[in-house]
Amino acid sequence: MPGGGLDTGGSTAAPAPFEATAASVAVRKVKNLLVGLPPTNDDVAAVTTSGAAGLQQLISTWMSDPTFQPLFRDKMVGFFRNAFQQTGFIPTEDFKHQLLENGGFDFGPFGTGAVGDDAYYRIIQNIQDSFAMTAWQLVAENRPFSEVLTTQRYRMTTAMKALYLQVEMPNDQPYASFGGKVSTVAWKVDMSGNAIPLADTLNPSSPNYLVFDDQAPATASGFKGGGFTTCQGTAGLVNDYSGYADLWQRLVGFTQRHPFAAQPDCWEHASKPYFTLDDTQDWTWVTISPKSSSDTYPQPYDLPTLRGLTELKLALPRVGFFSTPAFLALWNTNDSNQHRVTANQTLLVALGESFTGDSVIVPVSTTGLDANHSVDGTECFGCHKSLDPMRSFWAGQLDYNDRNDFPQRGNFMGGAANPRPAKTGGVFAFADVNVDKTGGTLADLGNLLLGVHDLSDPSQPITRFAMGFTQKLCAFANSTPCLESDPEFRRVALAFEKSNFSFPVLIKELFSSPLVTGASSTATFEQGGMSVSIARRDQFCQALSNRLMRTDICSISVPLPTAAQKTTLGIANNIPADAFGRGSENLVTPADPTLFFRAASEMLCEDIAIKVVDAATNTVYSSADVSNSISDMVQRIMGYPLSDPHYAQAVQILTDHYTAAKSAAGGTATKAMQSTFAAACQSPTSLSFGL
């Protein structure tokens, strides 16, 4: 419902009578959520003795201690990807606006199978991670978290710097000539397979100036152009190419067909990328500033120069989360939508609210208002009267392909022109903010967003930004939104705002609050009850990885997984994950177990058991030490410390399981211990939050 209230699904049943959660349960839930680890005796003792204050001290330790901080960082980066809507796009399709059809990540009929090695996959992960890493670094540097709305500094790798530049290169992809465009860069590929140092390729005095090599990739080298002749390895053959689009593809490990039109002599194929592993891992701060007419672009292919750059001067505005390549790829616009979806999703992310048809605010002007939706009383006017003027913040500086190519043609067959507007900026009319920023820029938008307040309680106005992110974390913790009229919810949001938007303060206040721990009753509980939720894919896999000290045990982030990793990933992908939706005020956080979840989690636990029990290398559990292995499984996997009243019973259950599995027909000690691990892995305290 509007305003972020709880949706009880229409049920009229009253919540069960409140029963305060035990300290051991609260610690198990909170520690798992924040660092993916089980509670210790000392953790439980601290909360038993000191209550919320003790839990806050533990949370501070988990956020800052060098042992725990990397785990907390990984949890928050995952949360930020989802909260700022930086993931979920289809790279080969959704980047056709920014990186062009027949260019960028559009690899034609053979798709990504024609791309060599893993640079492409790592760059896609970079695109998803860049703003999440930006948000994390703001937290790590104790910056106000509200800077996610205004920052023009981003965490980037060398590959990301090249991508931001590539978006602004001329529209010279192979079919661009049909729209009257011409190529602006000529280059060549030496098809022989001999290595050409990039320093020579970039040296105007070298005979190999702008000649790129065509070395076979280390992986995917079996691709042979779909059975056609690729020319790779042909001594003495040097092919002429033109255009930034094809050159970008060569950088990521794809050599385009030659010639592009008519019947090619050499078909597209996989090549060794120019982007190195370090180019996708060398995260650093990069400041984006406006490009003047006298400034020249660094070239996207000049990787040695890009590796050292900490400032990019760009024609396109890059501000906050709402202008990143990932956000614009996910919420593609066009000459019909004209950035309306961009504006609406920005409100949903930043404020947790968007326009409704009954909004009473009247824009201070009709700037950008579509005539088709401007008649008062029509079905669409309620939203469009504010949405259309607001979209002008984007439409004044980015064309409808989110590039800077005004006027824009839809494709190589032509399309409606989109001439550059005479003015930038727009009108921000939402809630208690009504400002005409015609002549302003996208950089003004973040401060306007931060000025919006929730006025449902006039005696205590709170910024919608504080309310929105408190709500997002509430859904992350409980898999259901909190009641925004709940005094405890408003207390936490206000504490966040008054701390100058300190994210650690928000984490401490919310995750030690009864809203999450269930230590006392709240209005949220009185309306919807205390939640017990499944551990979704990212939470479950990260917890297992952290507890078993195995990086990415579900192979979620492996660029080119092996056959065994593909099997694991295929199973893990059947477990519901955190998500978000178009037009949705709340994050999508599946909470209920289903038959599909039950089957997928069982299969995943059995798959992982083989990797950690009597494994050939780096085994975690040994069937030669049954007693200690079972004790460790109870503490580490099930989350029962020695002091927990359920510890002894859990040990007995697993011991009985091991004995029965070993005595079964064909049972061996190894198989019995693997089955025992799978049982621990599938326990309610492992597969859920709140028990």
C-alpha positions, 0 to 999 in steps of 0.5 A: 500500500502507498506509504510503505505499510504492511500488507497482510494479504487480506487476512483477518486472523489476529497475530499470535500472542507476543512472546519475547525472543530469547537472546540466543535467537536474536543473536543468531538472526542478527549475526547471520544477517550481518556477517553470515556467521553463527553466534558464540557463547560470548555473543549470547552472554553479552546480549543476555546480560546487557540486552539491546546495548550488548547487541549494539556493541556486538554489531559495532564489532562486526562492522569494524573489526578486521576479522568481521568487516570483510564479511559485513562488507560483502553482505552490504555490497550485495544489499546495495546492488539490490537496493540501488537496482544495479542488477537484473539487466540482460547485458546482450540486450539491455546495453543496446541503447548505451553501447549500441545495437551491433556494438558493445555487448551485442555479439550477434548470432553467436552470442557470448559463446564467441567471446574469449576468456572471462573479461566480458563476464568480469566487466558485467560484474563490475557494472553491477558492483560499481555503485554498490562498491561506491555506497560501501566506500562512503560507509567505510569512510564515514561519509553521510550516506545521503551522498548516494544521491549526489555523489559524482565520485564512483568506485571504478575499475580500469574496465569501468573507466573504459566503458564510461568512455565507450558510451560517449564514443561516436555512433560508428557501429557497423550499420551507423552509415545508414544514419549518415554517420561516419567512422572516426577511428581506423584500426587493424587486426593482425590475424596471424596470432602473434602477440603485439605489445599494447605499447606498440599499438598505442605508439604513433611511431610504431609500424604497428600503430593501431594494429591489434593482435588476434591471439587465441584465448586461453578458454573458449578457444574451441569456438570456430566461428560457428563452423565458418572460416575465422582467419585466426592464425593466418600468417601475414593477414592484416584486416582493416577495421573501423569504428569504436564499437568493433574496437570495444568488442575486440578489447573484451575478447571478440573479433568481429567478422570482416568485412561486416557486410556482404559475404565475410572472408573472416567470420567473428570469433573468440580472441584473447581480451586486452582487459586483464584480470587486474583491469577488472579488480583495481577499484579506485575512486574516480571523479566525473566532471563536466567535459568542456569543448576544449577537453579531449577524451582519453581513448577507451582502448588506451588502457595504460593511461586509463589505469592511472586516471582518477578523473574522467571528464564526460559530456554525460552527467553522472550523478548518484545511483540514478545515472549509472550505466547499470540503472539506465540499462535496467530501466531502458527508455525510448522515444515513447517513455522519454525517461518517465521510467527512469524518474519513477524508479529513482523515486522508488529507490531514493524515497520508497514512494512514487507518484499516485493518481491522487497526488494533490501537488501542482507543478509550478510550471508545465515544463516537459508536460506531455500534451497527451496527458495534460488534460486535468481530469483524465485518467493519466493526468494525476501522475503525469502532471508531476512525472513529466516535468521531473523526467526533464532532468534526464531528457535534457542531457541524455537522448533516448538511448541514454547517450549524447548523440542528439538527434538520435535515430532509432536504428539503422533503418532510421527513426524519429529524431530527438533533438537536444532540448534548449534547456536542461533541468526540470520541475521537481514536484513531489510531497513537500518539495515543489521547485522549478529547476529549469536551467539546472542539471541532473546534479541538482536532483539529488538535493531535491530528493533529500529535501522530501519529507514524510509528513504522516506525523506532522509533529515529527517530519522525517526525510523520505530518504531516511524512511525509505532506507530504514524500510529497505533494511527492514525488508532485508532483515524480516522479509517483510516491510515494517509499519511506517507509523510504528513509533519504533520504526520512526525512532530508528529512521529519525536516529539515522537522519539526525546522525547526519545519515550515518549508515552504521548508526542505522545498522546498529539502531535497526538490528538491535531494535525489537523490530528485528530481534523481537525482544519486545512487542511493537506496532509492526508485530501487533499488525502482522506478527513476528516474521520467520523467513527462509534464508534466500539464495544470497544469504544462505550461500554467503553464510555457508561460504563464511562458515565453511571458509570457502569463497563463493561456495555456490559459484554465484560469481564465477565468470566461467564455471567448471562443469561441477560449478555449473551444477552447483550454480544451477541448483543454487539458482532455484533458491529464491533471491532478493529482488525488486520490481518495476513500480514496486515500493518495497523490495521483493523478499520471498519469505515462505518455504515452498516445495521448490525451495525445499527441494533446491536447498536439499540438493544444494546441501547434498552437493556441498557435502561432497566438497567439505566432507572427506574431500581430497583437499582442504576438507572441513569434516572427517568421518574419522572424527565423528564426535568433533565433526558433529559438534562443529556442525551443530555450532557452525552450521546449525548455529547452536553454541555450547551454551544453547539449551538445544545444543545437546539435543541437536548433537544427539539428532545428528549422531543418530542420523550418522549411525542410521546412515552408516548402517544403511545398505551400502553405507560408508563412513564418508557417505554417512558423514556427508548425509549428516552434514546435509541434515545439519545444513537443512536444519530450520536454523540454517535455512531460516531467520528468526528461529 
